[in-house]
Amino acid sequence: MTEISVSRAAARRFLLEQLQLGPRRAGMRDPGTTPGAWVRALEAVQIDPVARVGRNQDLVLFARHPSYRPRMLDRLLSQRQVFEYRANEACVIPIEDYPLVAGIRQRIKDRLAPELRRYDQVKRAILEKIGREGPLPTRAFVTDQKAIGYWDQEKAATKVTSHVLALMFDSGELTVGRRDGLTRYFDLPERVIPPGIYDQAQQIGMHEADEGLFDKYVRAYRLVNGRDARLGWSGLPMAERRRMLEQRLAQGKMVEIRIDGVRSPYYVSAEDEERLRWWDIEGSAWRRPIHVVPPLDNLLWDRARLMDLFDFYYRWEVYVPAHKRQFGIYAMPVVAGDQIAGRIDPELDRGQRVMRIRNQDWTPAVRRTPKFEEAVQSAMERWAAGLGADRLEPKHAHTQNTHDKEINAHSDTEVPRLPQGDNAGDDGR
């Protein structure tokens, strides 16, 4: 097993570069020039319906490609270039990777089978209607019957048809054929997934699918934390997923990385070792691009990694009670060079075409020189304009009182995530 040591700066710059948030340099992966190529370069883009300034999936791509415009992903879905399913929770994934989620689908299908049997008549009616009429949203199914859905606690408050649609999507019996904004149109997988890829998904074994999905996870995270609860994305027992990691280390397919000042090891693909070493040698060669990244950006998927590399604590406060919020309901980190310099809490007033900054917060380590302030202001103005604002309305900035590194990244105050099988954008209640 190979082990190398690198500086924290090298690890940060390598990670930002590989996640398409660094300066363009010779030797790095070319993400291509189309939205489909951008999704492939990231491996997956997380979906969320909260759209205070835009949908997360749109903001992820816009942060990296200023020419991106909202709804490009929806067109990719209609063109059968991507599909929606679980990776790092609900994600848009390149269509050719559909066979790799076969193991997840089967395990979820087995787990949900008793619940689906309870609603067998509803399920058959849904399949018949979609088979006859084509892709349909939840509102196309009318019923007064209620069920305890993903969003409900104890009281049945979800339309039974919406509940069954969610179960059928999670178990792979339905897929998203197209989107209209936040509304999903469900269809039969065999009509949506291209025939060759669909056939591969029917033939692939669960073990082969899980192994392929683990490799995809490594490509998506680039710098892998063996402690990550989502390691490998398959949902298999953690002991099995760690065995898959150890197997790749023994085979020389992955390399253990020791980062200066970081207690736990990280791992990269053997193919990335040379690039990581390059950053350790050429650490001074770095410009300072500025990016505003959304709450569910790929960079933020591993909160422990943020602490280890950036001394930056982050949680999404959209589901935190208002009186407990510290930074704002939609606080978005600001990446400046190889640091996360702080966060802003923006809100887009679409009627007046104004981007209002409700809160700004900069980490104490950031030297807010006039040049830095000017660069941030210019970057934020371009960012706001690209999202449809005619002007940016800033709020007076302040510096946080508590250093991020003093907050325990593993505390029990982590924001609860959206339930996997539902989507607040669908009119299912």
Phi, psi and omega in degrees: 000129180275139176225133177230158178245139179220164177282162177295322179299317179296318180296317179298312185291322175300312182297312180298319178299311184293334177267015174066030179243012179248179176291147178292131182220154175298138176099344180271163181296137176275117183285353182086182187241006181240156178304324177297319178292325179294319178295318179297322181295327179271346181078323179197150177230126187285140182259138170206141184278344181296124188230054180297323172237349182160164178290145182307316183299324177289319183293326178301312183285325179294326179299332183260333186224094183302341178280351178292143176229147180308146178085355175299321178296322179298323177293320177300322179295314179295330180275003179064031176267340178222165172222166180249129174191190183278133166221265171272072194068203185294127186218159163268130188228143176305139188300328183292346179269005180306318179298335185289343179262014181298321180294316177300311182303315184294318180294321178292320179300317178296320182290324184271354185306313180300319180293320178293326178297328178299330185243039185300320180294318179296316180301314181295323178294321178296312180299320180294317182292315179293320178300325182276320189255345182094194185303133183223146174273172181298328183293346179286349182250114186257127177199151175264351183285138181246155176222163174278103185267187183301326186271350186271155177267279180243332183272135177289112184229002182253137175307136183298326178293322178294320178298315182290323175301317179296318179296318181291325176295312182297326181275358176086006180280340173228160173222173179272116181279324177197170177232149169234090186067243181269354185267126178269142175247115185275144180213174178282134182305322183294343177265346184255312183284130179308141189308313182298318180289321178297319179296319177301320181293330179283334185263338186291142176280155182298320180297315179297319179296315181296322178295316179295324179291324177299316179296323177295319177302316180298318179294327181286317183276333179063308177245103194266132175261114182296348179271352186299128181296336181266008184319119176083345176067351189282338184079005174295162175307143184303324180300322179291320180290324176291327176298321179296321177295312181297324178298318180292326176294316181295327181277355181079013180277340177227160184232138176277135183243129172254121183256129182308127177082001181247126187290314186272149178284157171238172186219145174227160171297144178302332179292338181264355185301314183299319181293320178295318177298322179302316180294329179290332179272319185258038187299337183277345183275085187207125171275180184238067175294150181242129181228142170257119185247145184283169186300334181246031178296153179304326179298331187263004184300326181247102184291327178295323178295324176301317179293316184297319186264326189244357187053041186234120177266133181219136166217150180274122188265012183297330180256008177274135177308143187307320184286350179257356182288139181255323187242338179133156188296331182226040182301128183242126179296149176248116178269122178236109185065235180254024178235154166265106191281339182165207181208153174235153176245093185264161172214127181266118173272098186291329179294314180267357179056049180236132172263112181260130177265106184284332182203146172230145181211123182245139181290147184300334183287345183281126174273103185274073179285164176304322179296318178296314180300318180295318180295318179295315180299316180296316180295319181291325177295317177296319179299312181297318180297320179295336179267005173105008180269139175276338178208157179251127181250098187279164172246147178302129185281154171220164179255137182296150183277331184251126179295136183307322187291346180277352180266133183286117182294344182251023182292168182270018180263013181300138182293133177294141180273163176299144174302143188294321193270001185238174182211118184296344179282343180274143184271061189268355185270000000 
